[in-house]
Amino acid sequence: MEQIVRSLSMTFRTFAAVLLVSVLSPLPDGPEASASAFQSMLSSMSGETSLVIWKSEYSVTLFKGTVPVKTYRAVFGKGFADGDKERTGDRRTPEGDFYICSMNHSKRFYKFMGLSYPSLRHAEDGLRKGIISAREYQEIETALREHRQPLWETRLGGAVGIHGRLIDDRSALLTRQNWTDGCIALANADVDELFSIVTIGTPVTIIP
């Protein structure tokens, strides 16, 4: 995680320059042409696709290798000010290293990219504090080792992911207010774009 933070700091100026060029450059005609150009640019770049979510900056940055490609504005759980997630119901967005373990069209939110929370670190803390049982810890550990969706139905909580607005919310705008129960919420158009880029297994790092 520290290496990613250093990488973010080192590449910030480069990213700002790239962003400035993208703002000043003419966009292709229409959203489909723009999406096609973006996909073509990504495919021409080397390295692994990953996401870095920076809670204090209200941002989700798409990386290709060590290069930050695009940053999206995000909001988080209502327990934002209380730090890392510890248990179900605390409404905190977890921190640490995860991967995308599910992708579906949620009945509640506009699309959903599930994250592999609880991580092994969260599970170890939960076992030590008596929040989960040894059996639950073992199930989580096995799922993570096999790169599957970990157990979500424990007192550690689960079903944390990246998604858009509530299905019954017709607003096109993403407010600055943290309104989720711990998930990462983006504008629907941004979710559409990420949904077309990431895959099951894409690394996701969440930093304070």
C-alpha positions in Angstrom: 0.0 0.0 0.0 2.8 2.4 0.9 4.4 1.7 -2.5 1.1 2.7 -4.2 0.9 5.9 -2.2 4.5 6.8 -3.2 3.6 6.0 -6.8 0.6 8.3 -6.7 2.7 11.1 -5.4 5.5 10.5 -8.0 3.0 10.4 -10.9 0.7 13.2 -9.8 2.5 15.9 -12.0 2.5 13.5 -15.0 -1.1 12.8 -14.5 -2.0 16.5 -14.2 -0.2 17.1 -17.5 -2.0 14.2 -19.2 -5.3 15.5 -17.8 -4.6 19.0 -19.2 -3.9 17.6 -22.6 -7.1 15.5 -22.5 -9.1 18.6 -21.6 -7.6 20.7 -24.3 -7.7 18.1 -27.0 -10.9 17.7 -29.1 -13.0 14.6 -28.2 -14.3 12.1 -30.8 -17.9 12.7 -31.9 -20.4 11.0 -29.6 -20.1 8.8 -26.5 -19.6 5.6 -28.5 -16.6 7.0 -30.4 -15.2 8.4 -27.2 -15.5 5.1 -25.4 -13.9 3.3 -28.4 -11.0 5.7 -28.3 -10.5 5.2 -24.6 -10.5 1.5 -24.9 -8.0 1.7 -27.8 -5.7 3.8 -25.7 -5.9 1.4 -22.8 -5.2 -1.6 -25.0 -2.1 0.1 -26.3 -0.6 0.5 -22.8 1.4 -2.1 -21.1 0.8 -3.3 -17.5 -2.0 -4.6 -15.3 -5.2 -2.7 -14.9 -5.9 -1.7 -11.3 -7.9 0.7 -9.2 -6.7 3.0 -6.4 -9.4 4.5 -4.2 -8.3 7.5 -2.2 -10.9 8.2 0.5 -9.6 11.5 1.7 -9.5 12.7 -2.0 -12.9 11.4 -2.8 -11.4 9.7 -5.9 -11.1 6.4 -7.8 -8.1 6.3 -10.1 -7.8 3.8 -12.9 -4.2 2.6 -13.4 -2.5 0.8 -16.3 0.7 -0.5 -14.9 2.1 2.4 -12.8 0.5 5.0 -15.0 -2.7 6.8 -13.7 -5.0 6.9 -16.7 -8.2 8.5 -15.4 -9.6 9.6 -12.0 -13.3 9.5 -11.1 -15.0 11.4 -8.2 -16.5 9.1 -5.6 -18.3 9.2 -2.2 -18.1 6.6 0.6 -19.8 5.2 3.6 -21.6 7.3 6.2 -19.0 6.2 8.8 -16.3 7.9 6.7 -14.8 9.8 9.6 -14.4 6.7 11.8 -11.7 5.0 9.6 -11.4 1.4 8.5 -14.3 -1.0 8.5 -14.5 -3.3 11.5 -17.9 -4.9 11.5 -21.3 -5.0 9.9 -23.4 -1.9 10.5 -20.5 0.5 11.1 -21.1 2.1 7.6 -17.4 2.5 7.1 -15.6 1.9 3.8 -12.8 -0.7 4.3 -9.2 0.1 3.7 -6.5 -2.2 2.3 -5.8 -4.4 -0.7 -8.7 -6.2 -2.4 -9.8 -7.5 -5.8 -13.0 -7.4 -7.7 -14.8 -10.7 -6.9 -18.2 -10.2 -8.5 -19.8 -8.1 -11.2 -23.6 -7.9 -11.6 -26.6 -5.7 -12.3 -27.8 -5.0 -8.8 -31.5 -4.7 -7.9 -30.8 -1.8 -5.5 -27.9 0.1 -7.2 -26.9 0.9 -10.8 -24.5 -2.0 -11.4 -22.2 -3.5 -8.8 -18.6 -4.5 -8.7 -18.1 -6.5 -5.5 -14.8 -6.3 -3.5 -13.1 -9.1 -1.7 -13.8 -7.7 1.8 -13.2 -8.9 4.4 -9.5 -9.2 3.5 -7.3 -11.6 5.4 -6.2 -8.8 7.7 -9.8 -7.9 8.6 -10.5 -11.6 9.2 -7.5 -12.0 11.4 -8.5 -8.9 13.4 -12.1 -10.2 13.6 -11.0 -13.6 14.9 -8.7 -12.1 17.5 -11.5 -9.8 18.8 -14.1 -12.6 18.8 -16.2 -11.0 16.0 -16.0 -14.1 13.9 -15.5 -17.8 14.6 -12.6 -20.0 13.7 -14.8 -21.7 11.1 -15.8 -18.4 9.5 -12.1 -17.3 9.5 -11.2 -20.5 7.7 -13.9 -20.0 5.1 -12.7 -16.5 4.4 -9.1 -17.5 4.2 -9.8 -20.4 1.8 -11.9 -18.2 -0.5 -9.2 -15.5 -0.6 -6.5 -18.1 -1.3 -8.6 -19.4 -4.2 -9.3 -15.8 -5.4 -13.1 -16.2 -4.8 -15.7 -14.0 -3.1 -15.1 -14.3 0.6 -17.8 -15.0 3.1 -20.0 -11.9 3.4 -22.6 -13.2 5.9 -20.6 -12.6 9.1 -20.4 -9.9 11.8 -17.5 -8.4 9.9 -20.0 -7.4 7.2 -19.7 -7.8 3.4 -21.2 -7.0 0.0 -18.9 -3.9 -0.2 -18.4 -2.8 -3.7 -18.3 0.0 -6.3 -21.6 1.0 -7.7 -23.7 3.9 -9.1 -26.8 5.7 -7.8 -29.7 4.0 -6.1 -32.0 2.5 -8.8 -35.0 4.7 -7.7 -32.8 7.9 -7.6 -33.2 9.7 -10.9 -30.6 12.4 -10.1 -27.7 12.4 -12.6 -25.4 14.2 -10.1 -23.2 12.7 -7.5 -23.3 14.7 -4.3 -20.2 15.3 -2.1 -22.1 13.8 0.9 -21.1 10.3 1.9 -24.4 8.4 1.8 -23.6 4.6 1.4 -23.4 1.9 4.0 -19.7 1.4 3.2 -19.6 1.0 -0.5 -17.9 3.3 -3.1 -20.4 5.2 -5.1 -19.7 6.9 -8.5 -21.8 8.6 -11.1 -23.6 6.1 -13.3 -21.7 7.1 -16.5 -18.4 6.4 -14.6 -19.6 3.1 -13.4 -20.5 2.2 -17.0 -17.0 3.0 -18.1 -15.3 1.0 -15.3 -17.7 -1.9 -15.8 -16.5 -2.2 -19.4 -12.8 -2.1 -18.4 -12.3 -4.1 -15.1 -12.7 -7.9 -14.8 -13.1 -10.4 -12.0 -9.7 -10.3 -10.2 -8.8 -6.7 -11.0 -6.7 -5.4 -8.0 -8.3 -2.6 -5.9 -6.4 -0.7 -3.2 -8.3 1.6 -0.8 -6.2 4.1 1.1 -7.4 6.6 3.8 
